[in-house]
Amino acid sequence: HGVLRVSEVSKSEQTQQKELRQIEQYRELVDLWQITEQQYTVEVLALTSKLLNKNPEYYTIWNHRRRVLQHLLSPPSGTSSSPPGPVSSSPTPRTTHDLIADDLRFLIPLLRLYPKCYWMWNHRLWLLQQSTDLLPRSAARRLWQEELGLVGRMLTLDSRNFHGWGYRRVVVSALESQTLASTLQSDSTPQNGEEATAQGEQEAGAVSMVEQEFVYTTRMISTNLSNFSAWHNRSKIIPRLLYERCVSSIMRRQLLDDEFELVRRGLWTDPYDQSLWFYHDYLMSIMSPSVPAEAAIVLDLTDEDRRERLRGERDSVEEMLEGAEDCKWIYQALLQCTAQYLGLAVKVKNGDIKHNAPDPEVKNNMRVWLEQLKTLDPLRMGRWDDLHNALQL
């Protein structure tokens, strides 16, 4: 993201000859690998390293590399899951750790060059899973923690890399799991019963990182407001954050207000930023009466609360039109707010339930907003026609 693409210029004769030599060397490596395909030795592992340095998208080589490592990591007696191959001495716990750690280090230069290569991320996860299965818990957790640091540095370089964000969620989930849950030092002696209970809880269960990840998304958003992945991650974290905090209804309402204020400040800075409007749409959607309780921010919103919030949000969004009359996202948000407001049922005095009927002025405003959308985004004319019919304008 943010990197200009440079058009390819004509290559010199010297450059072409160099590329031809590289192609020939690559073909020789492939031919050599095909000869050793059924071998699972350290030498073959080195051969796959050379091939992957030249072409990390060759997924068949990644598969073979895992089979070689699986053989090298096999216990003395062997297991049925191990691939057939030459018999080799079983690695000690130290060499098991070294094999996994060395392969993780081997991938780092490749990740810098090809940060969006699926096969490398898949291979790293496989290595880390092997560490969980084969190493002591403390050693395995240390490798997973180092992986979290690595993906953090990569997201600093490319903050909108959705591969990296997805991978971060996997790493965090593993660190939170009971399998890798950290324990207190065995030589630390609790001072009282309360501390002993806390220690027992820490040893027995998983450790939540939701607070840490919430702070992380805030920091990444403050660095770059146009970060789709950070906003998305935040939307997934908030319901769990509220559940684990066991907060009151007042605090839930305050958090919803804070989130609206956060995205509103960003929209006033750049109303054309699509990522901000996506998060704004998320906040609007979770005020719907039909939203599941586990996904809601405020659990006890009444229809009157919703109407009041929707009116306020519609007025706030409408103010953004001044100076940004050509921003289609504003018109979409205005239609969403108004339609959501009109969709709320109103209970009348005799007990009958009816829906809000738009007055002529509101209906006229909605027509104007929709016409603006058709003008600004004619490629989605079918969508706007469907919206016109749905809103009965």
N, C-alpha and C positions, 0 to 999 in steps of 0.2 A: 504494500500500500504506500502511496506517495512516491513511488520510484518511477521516473520517466522511462518509457520504453524507447530505445534507440533503434532506428531502422538499420538493417544490416547493409553495409556497404560492400562493394566489390573487394574480394580478397586478393592479396598479392600471391604470386606464384610460390613464394617461400612459405606463406601461411597454408596454402593448399597442400603442399608437399608434407608439411608437418602434420596436418590433419589426416592425410592418407597413411602416414606411418603409425599414427595413433590407432586408426581403424584396423590396420594390419596387426598391431600388437594385441588389440582387443580380441580379434578373431582367433589369434593363436592361443590366448588364454581360455577362450570358450572351448576350443578344440581340446585343450589339455584338461579342462574340467570335465568334459564329457567322457574322457578316458578314465578319470578317477571318480566318477559319479557314485559308485557303490563303495567307496572307501571313506572311513570316518576317522581320520588321523589329524594330528596337529598340522602336518604339511598341507593337507587339503583345506584346513581352516584358513591357513595363510593364503592359499590360492583363491579362495572365495573373497578374502579381503581385497586382493588385487582387482578382482573382477568388479566388486561392488564400488570400489573407489572410482572406477571408470564408468559404471552404469548402475546407480543405486535403484533404478526402476525395474531391474531384472528380478522379479519376485521369486522365480524358481530358485535362484541362487540363495535368497534369504531362507527359503524352505530347507534347502540342503544344508545351509550353515547351522540351522537349528538342529537338524538331525546329527550333525557332527558334534555339536555341543552337548546334545542329549546323550550321545555315546560317551563323551569324555566325562560327563557328570554322573554317569551310572555308578551305582553302588557295587561293591565287590562281587556279590552273588549274581548281579545282572537282573533285569526285570523284563517281563514280556513286552513292555512298551518300548524297550530300547531297540533301535534299528540294528539289523545284522551288520557285522563288520569285523575288522581285525580286533583281536583281544588286546586290551591295554590295561595297565595297572590303574586301579581306582584312585581318584584324587583324594587327598586328605581334606579336612574341613578348610584348611588354609588355601589350598589350591582351588577348591570349589569356589571360594570367595574371590580368588584372583581371576579365575576364568570369567566369572560373571562381571566383576568390576572392570576387567580389561576390555571386555566386549562393549560395555557401556561407554567406556572412554573412546573406543574405536569409532563409535557413531557420532561423537560430538562434532568433529570437523565436517562430516557429511551433512549433519543437520544444519550447520551454518550455511552451507552451500545450497541445500535442498530442504528448506524448512517445512515444505508441504508435501513431502514424499510419504505416502501412507505406510509403505512397507517398513520404513525405519521406525516410525512410531509403534507399529505393531510389534516389531522385533524387540524394542526396548521394553514394552509391556511384558512380553514373554520372558525376557531376562529377569525382570523384577519379580514376576510370578515364580520363577525358579528360585530366586533368593528367598521368597516367602516359604517355599516348600522344603528347601534344602539347608538353609542356614539357621543359626540361632536367631530368635526373635529380635534381639537387640541389633545384631548385624544387619538383618534384613530391613528393619525399620530405618537404620541409618542410611541405607541405599535409597529407600523411598523418600526420605527427607532430603537427601542430596538431589533427587530427581525433581522435587518440588522447587528447590532453589534454581535448578537448571531451567525449568519451564518458566519461572519468574523472570529470569534474565532474558529468555527468548521473547517473552511478551513485552519486555521493556524495549527491545529492538523493533518488534513488530506487534504493537498493542492490539491490533484488530485481527490477528491471525486466529481464525475460528478453530483450526486444527489444534493450536496450542491451548485455547480455552477448554475445548472438549477434553484434551489430554489432562489438563490441570484438574478437572472435575474427577477424572478417574483416579488420579494420584491422591487427591484429597480423600476420596471415598475409601481408598485402601488404607491410608493412614488413620482414618477414623474407625476402621473395622476392629472387631475384637481380636482378630488374629494378630494384628500388629500393635495393639494397644500398649502404650508405654507403661512401665511399672516403676514404682519408687525403688530407690536403692535398698537392698536387703539389709544393709548395715545401719540404716537410719531408724532410730527408735522413736516412735510417737510419744509425745509428752503427756497426752491424756486420751481418754476414751473417744472424744470427738475426732481427734486426729487419726486414731486407729481406724475408726469407721470410714473416714475419708480415704485413708490408704486402701482399705479393703474394697471400696467402691471403685477406686482408680484401677486397682489390679483386676477387678472382675469384669469391668465393662469397657466399651469403646470410649474414645475421647473425641468430643465434638470440636470441630474447627470452624463452625458456622460464624462465630463472631469475628474470627481472624479473616475469613473470606469476605465477610460483609465490609470490613474496613478496607480490604484489598480492592474491591470493586469501586468503593468511594474514591480511593487514591487514583485508580486508573481512569475513572471518569473525569476527575478534576484535571488530570494530565491531558486528556483528549476527550472532549464531549461527544465527538462523532465516533463512538466505539460501540457498535451494535452488540458485540459479544459481551462486553462488560455490563451493559444494560440488561441483556438477556440473563446473564448469570445472576444479577441482582434480583430479577423477578423470581428466580427459582429459589433464592436464599431466604427472602423476606418471610414467607409463611413459616418456614422451619425456624427461623430466628425468633419469631414471635412465640411460637410454641415452646421453644426451649427456655425463653425468658419468663414464661408464665406471666405475661404482662396484663395489666388491667385494661378495661375498655377505653379509659381515658388515654392511656399510653398508646394503644392501638390507633386511636383517632389522631393522636399527635404525630405518629409515624406516617400515617397517610397524608396529613397536611404537609409534613416535612418533605415527603417524596414529590408531592405536587409542586411545592415551592422549588425544590431542586431542579426538576425538569422545566419548570416555568422560567427560571433564571436563564437556563440554557437556550430556551426558545426565544427569549427576548434578545439574546446575543446573536443567534442565527436561526431565524424562523424557517429557513430552507433545509435544515438538517433533518434528514429522514429518520435517523436513529432516535432522535429525541421524540419525534412524533410517534414512533413505534412504542416507546416506553409510556408516553402519554396515553396512547390507546390502551395499553395494558392496565394502567391505573383506572381508566374509565370503565374498562370491562369488569374489574373486580368489584365495582359498586353495583353490579347487576344483582337483582334478587335471586337469580338462578345460579349464581356462582357457588360451587361447592364450599363447604365450611373450611376444609383443609387448605383451600387456595385463597381464602379471603383474608384481608388485612383487618377490617373491622367486622366483628361477628354480629353486632346488634344494631346495624343500620336500619332505621325505619324508612318507609317510603317518603315521609316528610323530610328526613335527613338527606335522602338521595336527591329530592327535588331542590332542596336548598343548595346542595353542593353543585348540582348540575347547572343551576341558574348562575351561580358564581363563576363556574368554570367557563360557561358560554360567554359571559360578559368579559372575562379576562382574555379569552381567545379572540374575541371580536376586536378588542383594543389593538391586537397585533396587526390588524389589517392596515393600519395607518403606516404608510411607507412600504408595505409589502403586499400590495394589491394583486401582484402576480404570483403569489405563493399558493399553490393548489392545496397544500397540506392544511392551511388555515380553514379553507372552505370545507374540506372533508371533516375536520374536527368540529366545526360549527354544526354541520348536518348531524354528526354523531351525537353531540351533546343534546341537540334539540329533539332528535328522534328518540333518544334514550329517555329524555324527560317526558315526552308525550306517551311513551310506552308504559309509564308507571300508572297503575290503577289508582283511582280516587274513590273512597267510600263516601257516599252521600248520606244525608240524615236518615232516610227511610231504610237504610241497610243495603240498598242496591249498590252494586259496584259498576262503575263506568271508567272509561279511559279519558285522559285529557284530550280535548279536541282543540286543535290549533286555531287561534283567532286569525282573521284575514291578514293582519300585518305579519304574523309569524309565518304563515303559509307563503306569503309573498316573498319574505326574506329567504325562505328555503328554496323557492324557485330561482331567485337571483343567484344564490350560492351554487346551485346545481348548474345553472347556465354558465357561470364562471368556470366551473370544473370542465364542462364540455369544451369551452374555448381554450383553456390552458392545457388540457390533456385530451386532445381529440382521438388519440390512439386507443383510448379506453371508452369509446362512445357507447359500446354495448353495455359496459358496466354501468355507466351513468343512466342509460335508458332503463336498465333493470332497477336501479335505485329510485328513479323517478316513479316507476310503477309500484315499488314496494312502499314508498312514502305516500302514495296516492296523491301526488301533486298535480 
